[in-house]
Amino acid sequence: MPRWGMVIDLGKCIGCATCREVCRSVNENPWGSNWRRLIEAIDDNQRENPGKVKFYLTMSCMHCEKPPCESVCPTGATRIRPDGIVEIRENLCVGCGACIVACPYRARSICAEDVIRRKEFSNQDERDRSDTDRIGICTKCNFCSQIVDAGLRKRLRPGEDPEATPLCVRVCIAEALNFGDWDDKESKVSKLIMESK
C-alpha cells in the first residue's frame, strides 16, 4: 500500500499562486477560504536591503500522520485513509468546527453556501449531488483523491503520470510541488527528503 505525500521545495517556490488559483477554480472553495494558502515572509530589513530574496511558503492540509483533526471529530467524519490521505466523509460531518480549531495549519473551513462546480475533474458522485449537499459541512484539500484514485485504477503512477497527480502539482510552473509515495525509495518525494534538510 502506498503512503501518499507532498514535498514542497521552498527554494523553488516563486510565489506565483498558480497552485492556489487552480485549486480555488476547480474546487470552488468556500468564500473567504483557500485549500491552499500562500504566505510571503518579509524580512524587516527588506526595505533597507532591496536585493534580499523573498521567501514563500505554500501550504494546505498537511495530511498529518497523526492528524489532530481526526481525534477531535465527534462523528468520525474525518479519517485517515490507509494510503495516508486525510479525508472528510461529508455524509458524517455535522459542521461543528472542532477540526477547524484543532488544525494548526488553518487548512479547513465550513461551507456557508454551495460551492461545488461540476467539472471534468469531479467524480460522478460529486456531479450527481444536489446543490445544497456541502452547505454547513467542513471542507479541505484531499490531494485530489478522486484524480489519484482514478489514475490508480488505470495503473498510472501518481506523481509521475500527470493524469493521476494532484492538480496543484501539475500546474506548478516552478516545479516546487512534488507528489508521490513516501514508502517508495525510488519516488521523487522520497529522494527529495533524503537529499534535503
C-alpha positions as CSV (number, residue, x, y, z in Angstrom):
1,M,0.0,0.0,0.0
2,P,1.4,3.4,-0.9
3,R,1.6,6.3,1.5
4,W,0.9,9.4,-0.5
5,G,2.6,12.7,0.4
6,M,3.7,16.0,-0.9
7,V,7.1,17.7,-0.7
8,I,7.4,21.4,-1.3
9,D,10.7,22.8,-2.4
10,L,10.7,26.1,-0.7
11,G,13.8,27.2,-2.7
12,K,11.9,26.9,-5.9
13,C,8.6,28.5,-5.0
14,I,8.3,31.9,-6.6
15,G,5.0,33.0,-5.0
16,C,3.0,32.9,-8.3
17,A,0.0,31.4,-6.5
18,T,-0.9,29.2,-9.6
19,C,-1.4,26.2,-7.3
20,R,-3.9,28.2,-5.1
21,E,-5.8,29.6,-8.1
22,V,-6.3,26.2,-9.9
23,C,-7.4,24.7,-6.6
24,R,-9.8,27.5,-6.0
25,S,-11.1,27.3,-9.5
26,V,-11.7,23.6,-9.6
27,N,-12.9,23.1,-6.1
28,E,-14.9,26.4,-5.7
29,N,-13.6,26.8,-2.2
30,P,-15.9,28.3,0.4
31,W,-15.9,32.1,0.4
32,G,-13.1,33.6,2.4
33,S,-11.0,30.4,2.5
34,N,-8.4,28.6,0.4
35,W,-7.5,25.0,0.5
36,R,-4.0,26.2,-0.5
37,R,-2.5,29.3,1.1
38,L,0.5,31.3,0.0
39,I,2.5,33.0,2.8
40,E,5.1,35.6,1.9
41,A,7.7,36.1,4.5
42,I,9.1,39.7,4.5
43,D,12.3,40.4,6.4
44,D,12.3,43.6,8.4
45,N,15.5,44.5,6.6
46,Q,13.9,44.0,3.2
47,R,13.1,47.7,2.6
48,E,16.6,48.7,3.6
49,N,18.1,45.8,1.5
50,P,16.0,45.5,-1.7
51,G,18.3,42.8,-3.1
52,K,17.2,40.3,-0.5
53,V,15.3,37.3,-1.8
54,K,11.7,36.9,-0.6
55,F,10.6,33.6,1.0
56,Y,7.3,32.0,0.0
57,L,5.5,29.1,1.7
58,T,2.6,27.4,0.0
59,M,0.6,25.2,2.3
60,S,-2.6,23.2,2.6
61,C,-3.7,20.3,4.6
62,M,-0.5,18.5,5.7
63,H,-2.3,15.1,5.8
64,C,-0.6,14.5,9.2
65,E,0.5,11.1,10.2
66,K,-1.5,11.6,13.4
67,P,-4.0,14.3,12.5
68,P,-5.3,16.3,15.4
69,C,-8.5,17.0,13.4
70,E,-9.3,13.3,13.4
71,S,-9.1,12.8,17.2
72,V,-11.5,15.7,17.9
73,C,-14.1,14.9,15.3
74,P,-17.2,13.7,17.3
75,T,-18.8,11.9,14.3
76,G,-15.8,10.2,12.8
77,A,-16.2,12.3,9.6
78,T,-12.5,13.0,9.5
79,R,-10.4,9.9,8.9
80,I,-7.0,9.0,7.6
81,R,-7.1,6.5,4.8
82,P,-4.7,3.6,4.7
83,D,-2.8,5.4,2.0
84,G,-2.2,8.5,4.2
85,I,-4.8,10.8,2.7
86,V,-6.8,12.6,5.4
87,E,-10.4,12.9,4.2
88,I,-13.7,14.2,5.3
89,R,-16.7,11.9,4.8
90,E,-19.2,14.6,4.1
91,N,-22.2,12.4,4.9
92,L,-21.0,12.2,8.5
93,C,-19.8,15.9,9.0
94,V,-22.2,18.0,11.2
95,G,-20.2,21.2,10.8
96,C,-19.3,21.6,14.4
97,G,-15.9,23.1,13.6
98,A,-13.9,21.1,16.2
99,C,-11.5,20.1,13.5
100,I,-11.0,23.7,12.3
101,V,-9.9,24.6,15.8
102,A,-7.6,21.6,16.1
103,C,-5.8,22.2,12.8
104,P,-2.6,24.0,13.3
105,Y,-2.3,24.8,9.6
106,R,-5.7,26.6,9.2
107,A,-6.4,24.2,6.4
108,R,-10.2,23.7,6.9
109,S,-13.3,25.7,6.6
110,I,-17.1,25.4,6.7
111,C,-19.1,25.8,3.6
112,A,-21.5,28.7,4.1
113,E,-23.1,28.3,0.7
114,D,-22.9,25.8,-2.2
115,V,-19.5,25.8,-3.8
116,I,-19.3,22.8,-6.0
117,R,-18.6,23.4,-9.6
118,R,-19.3,20.4,-11.9
119,K,-16.0,20.0,-13.6
120,E,-14.3,17.2,-15.6
121,F,-12.1,16.7,-12.6
122,S,-15.0,15.9,-10.3
123,N,-16.1,12.3,-9.8
124,Q,-19.6,11.1,-10.7
125,D,-20.8,11.2,-7.1
126,E,-19.9,14.9,-6.9
127,R,-21.7,15.7,-10.2
128,D,-24.8,13.9,-9.0
129,R,-25.2,15.7,-5.7
130,S,-27.8,18.3,-5.1
131,D,-26.7,21.9,-4.9
132,T,-27.0,22.1,-1.2
133,D,-25.1,19.0,-0.2
134,R,-22.0,20.8,1.1
135,I,-23.7,23.7,2.9
136,G,-22.7,23.6,6.6
137,I,-20.0,21.0,6.4
138,C,-16.2,21.2,6.6
139,T,-14.1,21.1,3.5
140,K,-10.3,20.9,2.9
141,C,-7.7,19.6,0.5
142,N,-7.9,15.9,-0.2
143,F,-4.8,15.7,-2.5
144,C,-7.3,15.5,-5.4
145,S,-8.0,11.9,-4.2
146,Q,-10.6,11.4,-7.0
147,I,-7.8,12.0,-9.5
148,V,-5.3,9.9,-7.7
149,D,-7.8,7.0,-7.3
150,A,-8.9,7.2,-10.9
151,G,-5.3,7.1,-12.0
152,L,-4.5,4.1,-9.9
153,R,-7.5,2.3,-11.5
154,K,-5.8,2.9,-14.9
155,R,-2.5,1.6,-13.4
156,L,-0.9,5.1,-13.6
157,R,1.7,6.3,-11.1
158,P,0.6,9.4,-9.1
159,G,3.4,11.9,-9.0
160,E,4.8,10.7,-12.3
161,D,1.8,10.4,-14.6
162,P,0.0,13.8,-14.8
163,E,-3.4,12.2,-15.2
164,A,-3.0,10.7,-11.7
165,T,-1.4,13.6,-10.0
166,P,-3.0,16.4,-7.9
167,L,-3.7,19.5,-9.9
168,C,-1.7,21.9,-7.9
169,V,1.4,19.7,-8.6
170,R,0.6,19.5,-12.3
171,V,0.3,23.3,-12.7
172,C,3.2,24.4,-10.5
173,I,5.3,26.4,-13.0
174,A,8.4,26.4,-10.7
175,E,8.1,22.7,-10.1
176,A,8.2,23.4,-6.4
177,L,5.4,20.9,-5.6
178,N,6.1,17.2,-5.7
179,F,3.7,14.3,-5.0
180,G,4.3,10.6,-4.7
181,D,4.7,7.5,-2.5
182,W,6.7,8.2,0.6
183,D,7.3,4.4,1.1
184,D,8.8,4.0,-2.4
185,K,12.5,4.8,-2.1
186,E,12.7,5.5,-5.8
187,S,9.9,8.1,-5.8
188,K,10.7,11.7,-6.3
189,V,9.3,12.7,-2.9
190,S,11.5,10.1,-1.1
191,K,14.6,11.2,-2.9
192,L,13.9,14.9,-2.2
193,I,13.5,14.1,1.5
194,M,16.7,12.0,1.6
195,E,18.7,14.7,-0.3
196,S,17.4,17.8,1.6
197,K,17.4,19.0,5.1
